[in-house]
């Protein structure tokens, strides 16, 4: 696991992204040589070698692959998942490159040395190459085995959570090699993985080639730290449960959260002057560009809403912003005008009968949320941040969920880490899960994190994750 600009990323995913970019550049360069009849020299006044020219489109294709979810760490070895992502990526790249070619074909002429659309054949060849690279990489990684071998101290409820996490969430670079039994805990992990470390935890760790020890005890009082210190001095990483959970799931473990962990751990620097300036600049630039490009879509959506049902095209709804300050959220109307005639706010449900025919399509494509860029430009919201909630829900959830008000320390966002990581929330349990992602985002904010969330939002829209 790597930490880049405060955000944890999967090492295999990063390796694959770099490898794919290189493979794509080689394929494009090779095709350019073929198109020139074996003469790879620069043509049409190109100042750069042909391979350097191939790097830029290769980086763009890799970025589109990331945006469509081709590097999700839990699906790195899922080839059906990869094929669906590559198919969508191919369609997007074909459309973008065709548009660029029609606007100005100079770049493609310099790269391929041809004056027609034969370069699209090179793009089509890229994806079998990427698929083959993924198969070869996963096969080699499987033979070499996991490079992160994790030993867990404990067998009780907290260790059981790690075991469930390992079965569905850890990528193939990590392996749980065993759980060290302790006298005070029940066994809630597979018994074949329970280990008696005896008198020497360090010797057990050495025998199993352990690279990291995770302390996952329900009660740590009275536990001797000497064995852990010995392991740490031998070069084995020792991690507490909260830090391990944050790193592997990119969320904070709410139900076991220790206030001292929040106090002494690094992070929560979004309010620093430099970070605040960068984030506001990011918001204004992205929102302005987004508004310009989506104006035609907004105009068409407004006309269709007007024709479909009675009521206003746009509507404002009170939401809670930074530091608990209320503001009016702008949206396209997707429900009947009398959706809350009973007076009490309601969470949207699956197949909500209050949603109009056009509204269902608007919600499916997230078009109903486009006017929120105006809230961003006004300063009420950020482009990336926790979902803005209504005062009624904020008040009730604050009573039910510890630390819920901490999400109000930043501006809410149109999209965010919780929105792309978890489906639409319509219950207290859902709100808890989303808060765990929101706290991770606030704790580990960086401008790069905002960019990653922005790109990852593409797959949420394309695959209709969490729409309601």
C-alpha positions as CSV (number, residue, x, y, z in Angstrom):
1,X,0.0,0.0,0.0
2,X,1.3,3.4,-1.0
3,X,0.5,6.8,0.4
4,X,0.6,9.6,-2.2
5,X,-0.2,13.1,-1.1
6,X,-1.8,11.7,2.1
7,X,-4.2,9.4,0.3
8,X,-3.7,5.6,0.4
9,X,-3.5,3.9,-2.9
10,X,-3.0,0.2,-3.9
11,X,0.5,-0.5,-5.0
12,X,-0.5,-3.1,-7.6
13,X,-3.0,-0.6,-9.1
14,X,-0.3,2.1,-9.3
15,X,2.1,-0.4,-10.9
16,X,-0.5,-1.5,-13.4
17,X,-1.3,2.1,-14.3
18,X,2.3,2.9,-15.0
19,X,2.8,-0.4,-16.9
20,X,-0.4,0.2,-19.0
21,X,0.8,3.7,-19.9
22,X,4.1,2.4,-21.1
23,X,2.4,-0.5,-23.1
24,X,0.0,1.9,-24.7
25,X,2.8,4.3,-25.7
26,X,4.7,1.4,-27.2
27,X,1.7,0.2,-29.2
28,X,1.0,3.7,-30.5
29,X,4.7,4.2,-31.4
30,X,4.9,0.8,-33.1
31,X,1.8,1.6,-35.2
32,X,3.3,5.0,-36.1
33,X,6.4,3.2,-37.4
34,X,4.2,0.9,-39.4
35,X,2.2,3.8,-40.8
36,X,5.4,5.4,-42.0
37,X,6.6,2.3,-43.7
38,X,9.3,1.6,-41.2
39,X,10.7,5.2,-40.9
40,X,10.2,6.3,-37.3
41,X,11.8,9.8,-37.8
42,X,9.8,12.9,-37.1
43,X,7.5,14.1,-39.9
44,X,5.7,17.3,-40.7
45,X,8.1,19.4,-38.7
46,X,7.8,17.4,-35.5
47,X,10.3,18.7,-32.9
48,X,9.9,15.6,-30.6
49,X,10.7,11.9,-31.3
50,X,7.7,9.9,-32.3
51,X,7.8,7.9,-29.0
52,X,7.5,11.1,-27.0
53,X,4.5,12.1,-29.0
54,X,2.9,8.8,-28.2
55,X,3.2,9.3,-24.4
56,X,0.5,12.1,-24.2
57,X,-2.3,10.1,-25.7
58,X,-1.1,7.1,-23.7
59,X,-1.5,9.1,-20.5
60,X,-4.9,10.2,-21.5
61,X,-6.1,6.7,-22.2
62,X,-4.8,5.5,-18.8
63,X,-6.6,8.4,-17.2
64,X,-9.9,7.4,-18.9
65,X,-9.3,3.8,-17.8
66,X,-8.9,5.0,-14.2
67,X,-12.0,7.1,-14.5
68,X,-14.0,4.1,-15.7
69,X,-12.8,1.9,-12.7
70,X,-10.2,-0.3,-14.4
71,X,-7.9,0.1,-11.5
72,X,-10.3,-0.5,-8.6
73,X,-8.1,-2.5,-6.2
74,X,-10.8,-5.0,-5.3
75,X,-11.3,-5.8,-9.1
76,X,-7.7,-6.0,-10.3
77,X,-8.0,-9.7,-11.1
78,X,-11.7,-9.6,-12.3
79,X,-11.4,-9.9,-16.1
80,X,-15.1,-9.5,-16.7
81,X,-15.0,-6.2,-14.8
82,X,-12.0,-5.2,-16.8
83,X,-13.6,-6.0,-20.2
84,X,-16.6,-3.9,-19.5
85,X,-14.4,-1.0,-18.4
86,X,-12.2,-1.3,-21.4
87,X,-15.1,-1.3,-23.8
88,X,-16.5,1.9,-22.3
89,X,-13.0,3.4,-22.3
90,X,-12.6,2.5,-26.0
91,X,-15.8,4.3,-26.9
92,X,-14.9,7.4,-24.9
93,X,-11.4,7.6,-26.4
94,X,-12.7,7.1,-30.0
95,X,-15.1,10.0,-29.6
96,X,-12.6,12.3,-27.9
97,X,-9.8,11.6,-30.5
98,X,-12.2,11.9,-33.4
99,X,-13.3,15.3,-32.0
100,X,-9.7,16.4,-31.6
101,X,-8.8,15.1,-35.1
102,X,-11.7,17.1,-36.6
103,X,-10.7,20.3,-34.8
104,X,-7.0,20.0,-35.6
105,X,-5.3,16.9,-37.1
106,X,-1.8,18.3,-36.7
107,X,-0.9,16.2,-33.6
108,X,-2.0,12.9,-35.3
109,X,-0.2,13.8,-38.5
110,X,3.0,14.3,-36.5
111,X,2.5,11.1,-34.6
112,X,1.4,8.7,-37.3
113,X,2.4,10.5,-40.5
114,X,-0.9,9.8,-42.2
115,X,-3.7,12.1,-43.3
116,X,-6.7,9.8,-42.7
117,X,-8.4,8.0,-39.8
118,X,-6.2,4.9,-40.0
119,X,-4.8,5.9,-36.6
120,X,-8.0,4.6,-35.0
121,X,-6.8,1.1,-35.7
122,X,-3.9,1.8,-33.3
123,X,-6.4,2.8,-30.6
124,X,-8.3,-0.5,-31.1
125,X,-5.1,-2.5,-30.8
126,X,-4.3,-0.8,-27.5
127,X,-7.0,-2.6,-25.5
128,X,-6.1,-6.2,-26.3
129,X,-2.5,-5.2,-25.3
130,X,-3.8,-3.8,-22.0
131,X,-5.9,-6.9,-21.3
132,X,-3.0,-9.2,-22.0
133,X,-0.8,-7.1,-19.7
134,X,-3.3,-7.4,-16.9
135,X,-3.5,-11.2,-17.3
136,X,0.3,-11.5,-17.3
137,X,0.7,-9.2,-14.3
138,X,-1.9,-11.0,-12.2
139,X,-0.5,-14.4,-13.2
140,X,3.0,-13.4,-12.2
141,X,1.8,-11.8,-8.9
142,X,-0.1,-15.0,-8.0
143,X,3.0,-17.1,-8.6
144,X,5.2,-14.8,-6.6
145,X,2.7,-14.6,-3.7
146,X,1.7,-11.6,-1.5
147,X,4.5,-9.2,-0.6
148,X,2.5,-8.0,2.5
149,X,2.2,-10.8,5.0
150,X,0.1,-9.7,8.0
151,X,-0.1,-11.3,11.4
152,X,-3.0,-10.2,13.6
153,X,-2.9,-10.1,17.4
154,X,-6.3,-11.2,18.6
155,X,-9.1,-13.6,17.6
156,X,-12.2,-11.8,18.9
157,X,-14.7,-9.4,17.3
158,X,-12.1,-6.9,16.0
159,X,-10.0,-9.7,14.4
160,X,-13.2,-11.1,12.9
161,X,-13.8,-7.8,11.1
162,X,-10.3,-8.0,9.7
163,X,-11.0,-11.6,8.5
164,X,-14.2,-10.5,6.7
165,X,-12.3,-7.5,5.2
166,X,-9.6,-9.8,3.9
167,X,-12.1,-12.0,2.1
168,X,-13.7,-9.2,0.1
169,X,-11.5,-6.1,0.2
170,X,-7.7,-6.7,0.4
171,X,-6.0,-6.8,-3.0
172,X,-3.8,-9.7,-4.0
173,X,-0.6,-8.0,-2.7
174,X,-1.7,-8.7,1.0
175,X,-2.3,-11.9,2.9
176,X,-3.4,-12.6,6.5
177,X,-1.1,-15.4,7.6
178,X,-2.6,-16.0,11.0
179,X,-4.3,-14.7,14.2
180,X,-2.4,-14.9,17.5
181,X,-4.6,-16.3,20.3
182,X,-5.0,-14.4,23.5
183,X,-6.5,-15.9,26.7
184,X,-9.3,-13.3,27.2
185,X,-10.9,-13.5,23.7
186,X,-13.3,-15.8,22.0
187,X,-12.4,-17.2,18.6
188,X,-14.3,-15.4,15.7
189,X,-11.8,-16.2,13.0
190,X,-11.1,-19.5,11.1
191,X,-9.6,-21.9,13.7
192,X,-7.1,-23.2,11.2
193,X,-5.5,-19.7,11.1
194,X,-5.3,-19.4,14.9
195,X,-1.7,-19.4,16.1
196,X,-0.2,-19.9,19.5
197,X,2.9,-17.7,19.5
198,X,4.2,-19.2,22.7
199,X,7.0,-17.3,24.4
200,X,8.3,-15.4,21.4
201,X,6.1,-13.4,19.1
202,X,9.2,-12.3,17.2
203,X,10.2,-15.9,16.5
204,X,6.7,-16.7,15.2
205,X,6.7,-13.6,13.0
206,X,10.1,-14.6,11.6
207,X,9.0,-18.2,10.9
208,X,6.0,-16.9,8.9
209,X,7.9,-14.2,7.1
210,X,5.6,-11.5,8.5
211,X,6.0,-8.0,7.3
212,X,3.4,-6.4,9.5
213,X,1.7,-7.0,12.8
214,X,-1.8,-5.6,13.4
215,X,-3.1,-5.3,17.0
216,X,-6.8,-6.0,16.9
217,X,-7.7,-6.6,20.5
218,X,-11.1,-5.7,21.9
219,X,-9.4,-4.8,25.2
220,X,-5.7,-3.8,25.2
221,X,-5.3,-2.9,28.9
222,X,-2.8,-5.2,30.5
223,X,-1.2,-6.3,27.3
224,X,2.6,-6.4,27.4
225,X,4.2,-4.1,24.8
226,X,7.7,-5.8,25.1
227,X,7.0,-8.5,22.4
228,X,5.7,-5.8,20.0
229,X,8.7,-3.6,20.7
230,X,11.0,-6.5,19.9
231,X,9.3,-7.1,16.6
232,X,9.4,-3.4,15.7
233,X,13.1,-3.3,16.4
234,X,13.6,-6.2,14.0
235,X,12.0,-4.2,11.2
236,X,8.5,-5.5,11.3
237,X,5.8,-2.8,11.1
238,X,3.4,-2.7,14.1
239,X,0.0,-1.1,13.4
240,X,-3.1,-0.5,15.5
241,X,-6.5,-1.5,14.3
242,X,-7.8,2.0,13.5
243,X,-4.8,2.9,11.3
244,X,-4.9,-0.5,9.5
245,X,-8.6,0.0,8.8
246,X,-8.1,3.5,7.5
247,X,-5.3,2.4,5.2
248,X,-7.0,-0.7,3.8
249,X,-10.6,0.6,3.4
250,X,-10.0,4.4,3.0
251,X,-12.5,5.0,5.7
252,X,-12.5,5.6,9.5
253,X,-13.7,2.9,11.8
254,X,-16.5,4.8,13.6
255,X,-17.7,2.3,16.1
256,X,-14.3,1.7,17.6
257,X,-13.0,5.3,17.1
258,X,-10.8,6.4,19.9
259,X,-10.7,10.3,20.4
260,X,-7.0,10.1,21.2
261,X,-6.4,8.5,17.8
262,X,-8.0,11.5,16.1
263,X,-6.0,13.9,18.4
264,X,-2.6,12.4,17.8
265,X,-2.8,11.1,14.3
266,X,-1.7,13.3,11.4
267,X,-4.2,15.0,9.1
268,X,-7.2,17.4,9.4
269,X,-5.3,20.2,7.6
270,X,-8.0,21.3,5.2
271,X,-8.4,24.6,7.1
272,X,-4.7,25.6,6.6
273,X,-4.4,28.7,4.4
274,X,-2.6,27.1,1.5
275,X,-5.0,24.1,1.4
276,X,-8.0,26.4,1.6
277,X,-6.7,28.6,-1.2
278,X,-5.9,25.6,-3.4
279,X,-9.3,24.1,-2.8
280,X,-11.2,27.3,-3.5
281,X,-9.2,27.8,-6.7
282,X,-10.0,24.2,-7.8
283,X,-13.7,24.8,-7.1
284,X,-13.9,28.0,-9.1
285,X,-12.0,26.6,-12.1
286,X,-13.7,23.2,-12.3
287,X,-17.2,24.7,-11.6
288,X,-16.8,27.4,-14.2
289,X,-15.7,24.9,-16.9
290,X,-18.4,22.5,-15.9
291,X,-21.1,25.2,-16.1
292,X,-19.9,26.3,-19.6
293,X,-19.9,22.7,-21.0
294,X,-23.2,21.7,-19.5
295,X,-25.3,24.8,-20.3
296,X,-26.8,23.1,-23.4
297,X,-27.8,20.0,-21.3
298,X,-29.3,22.3,-18.6
299,X,-31.4,24.1,-21.3
300,X,-32.7,20.9,-22.8
301,X,-33.4,19.4,-19.3
302,X,-35.3,22.6,-18.3
303,X,-37.5,22.4,-21.4
304,X,-38.3,18.7,-20.9
305,X,-39.2,19.2,-17.2
306,X,-41.6,22.0,-18.2
307,X,-43.3,19.8,-20.7
308,X,-43.5,16.7,-18.5
309,X,-45.2,17.9,-15.3
310,X,-46.6,21.0,-13.6
311,X,-44.4,23.0,-11.3
312,X,-41.2,25.0,-11.4
313,X,-38.2,23.8,-13.4
314,X,-35.7,24.7,-10.7
315,X,-36.3,24.6,-7.0
316,X,-34.3,25.5,-3.9
317,X,-34.1,23.4,-0.8
318,X,-32.5,24.3,2.5
319,X,-29.3,22.4,3.4
320,X,-26.7,22.7,6.1
321,X,-23.3,24.0,5.0
322,X,-19.9,24.6,6.6
323,X,-20.0,25.2,10.4
324,X,-23.7,24.5,10.4
325,X,-24.7,27.5,8.3
326,X,-27.9,26.9,6.3
327,X,-28.0,27.7,2.6
328,X,-30.4,27.2,-0.3
329,X,-29.4,24.3,-2.7
330,X,-30.2,24.7,-6.4
331,X,-31.5,21.7,-8.2
332,X,-33.6,20.7,-11.2
333,X,-36.9,19.5,-10.1
334,X,-37.1,15.7,-10.4
335,X,-40.2,15.1,-8.1
336,X,-43.8,16.1,-8.2
337,X,-44.4,19.7,-7.0
338,X,-46.3,18.3,-4.0
339,X,-43.7,15.6,-3.1
340,X,-43.7,16.6,0.6
341,X,-47.2,17.8,1.1
342,X,-47.3,15.9,4.4
343,X,-44.7,18.4,5.7
344,X,-42.1,16.0,7.1
345,X,-38.8,15.6,5.2
346,X,-38.3,12.1,3.7
347,X,-35.3,10.2,2.4
348,X,-35.6,9.2,-1.2
349,X,-36.4,5.5,-1.6
350,X,-35.7,3.1,-4.5
351,X,-38.4,3.5,-7.1
352,X,-39.7,6.5,-5.2
353,X,-43.3,7.2,-6.4
354,X,-42.8,10.9,-6.0
355,X,-40.2,11.0,-8.8
356,X,-41.6,12.1,-12.2
357,X,-40.8,10.2,-15.5
358,X,-38.3,12.8,-16.6
359,X,-37.0,13.1,-13.0
360,X,-36.1,9.4,-12.9
361,X,-33.8,10.0,-16.0
362,X,-32.4,13.1,-14.5
363,X,-31.5,11.3,-11.2
364,X,-30.1,8.3,-13.1
365,X,-27.7,10.6,-15.0
366,X,-27.2,13.1,-12.1
367,X,-28.3,15.9,-14.4
368,X,-30.6,17.2,-11.7
369,X,-27.6,18.1,-9.6
370,X,-25.9,20.3,-12.3
371,X,-27.3,23.6,-11.0
372,X,-25.3,23.0,-7.8
373,X,-22.3,24.5,-9.6
374,X,-23.9,27.8,-8.8
375,X,-23.7,27.0,-5.1
376,X,-20.0,26.2,-5.6
377,X,-19.4,29.5,-7.3
378,X,-21.3,31.4,-4.6
379,X,-19.1,29.7,-1.9
380,X,-21.8,27.8,-0.2
381,X,-20.4,24.5,-1.4
382,X,-17.2,22.9,-2.8
383,X,-17.1,20.7,-5.8
384,X,-15.7,17.8,-3.7
385,X,-16.9,17.3,-0.2
386,X,-19.5,15.6,2.1
387,X,-23.0,15.5,0.8
388,X,-25.1,18.5,2.0
389,X,-28.0,17.3,4.2
390,X,-31.2,19.0,5.2
391,X,-31.4,20.5,8.7
392,X,-34.0,17.9,9.9
393,X,-31.7,15.0,9.1
394,X,-28.5,16.8,10.4
395,X,-30.3,17.4,13.7
396,X,-31.6,13.8,14.1
397,X,-28.3,12.1,12.9
398,X,-26.2,14.3,15.2
399,X,-28.1,12.8,18.1
400,X,-27.7,9.3,16.9
401,X,-24.2,9.2,15.5
402,X,-21.0,10.3,17.4
403,X,-18.7,12.7,15.5
404,X,-21.4,13.4,12.9
405,X,-21.1,17.2,13.3
406,X,-17.4,16.9,12.4
407,X,-18.4,16.7,8.7
408,X,-19.7,20.2,9.0
409,X,-16.2,21.6,9.4
410,X,-15.8,21.7,5.6
411,X,-18.0,22.9,2.8
412,X,-20.3,20.2,1.4
413,X,-19.8,19.0,-2.1
414,X,-21.5,18.0,-5.4
415,X,-19.6,14.8,-5.3
416,X,-17.3,13.4,-2.7
417,X,-15.3,10.4,-1.4
418,X,-18.4,9.0,0.4
419,X,-20.6,9.5,-2.6
420,X,-18.4,7.5,-4.9
421,X,-17.5,4.9,-2.3
422,X,-20.9,4.1,-0.9
423,X,-24.4,3.8,-2.4
424,X,-27.2,6.3,-1.7
425,X,-27.8,6.5,2.0
426,X,-31.4,6.2,3.3
427,X,-31.0,5.1,6.9
428,X,-29.0,5.7,10.0
429,X,-26.7,2.8,9.2
430,X,-26.0,4.2,5.8
431,X,-25.3,7.7,7.3
432,X,-22.8,6.1,9.6
433,X,-21.1,4.3,6.7
434,X,-20.9,7.5,4.7
435,X,-19.6,9.5,7.7
436,X,-16.7,7.0,7.9
437,X,-15.7,8.0,4.4
438,X,-16.3,11.7,5.0
439,X,-14.0,11.7,8.0
440,X,-11.3,9.9,6.0
441,X,-11.6,12.6,3.3
442,X,-11.4,15.5,5.8
443,X,-8.4,13.9,7.6
444,X,-6.4,13.1,4.4
445,X,-7.4,16.0,2.1
446,X,-5.0,17.1,-0.7
447,X,-5.6,18.7,-4.0
448,X,-4.6,15.4,-5.7
449,X,-7.3,13.6,-3.7
450,X,-9.9,16.0,-5.1
451,X,-8.7,15.3,-8.6
452,X,-8.9,11.5,-8.0
453,X,-12.5,11.9,-6.7
454,X,-13.4,14.0,-9.7
455,X,-12.1,11.4,-12.2
456,X,-13.6,8.5,-10.2
457,X,-17.0,10.2,-10.3
458,X,-17.2,9.3,-14.0
459,X,-17.7,5.6,-13.3
460,X,-20.3,6.4,-10.7
461,X,-22.3,8.2,-13.4
462,X,-21.6,5.6,-16.1
463,X,-22.5,2.6,-14.0
464,X,-25.3,4.2,-12.1
465,X,-23.9,3.7,-8.7
466,X,-26.2,4.8,-5.9
467,X,-28.7,6.8,-8.0
468,X,-32.1,7.1,-6.5
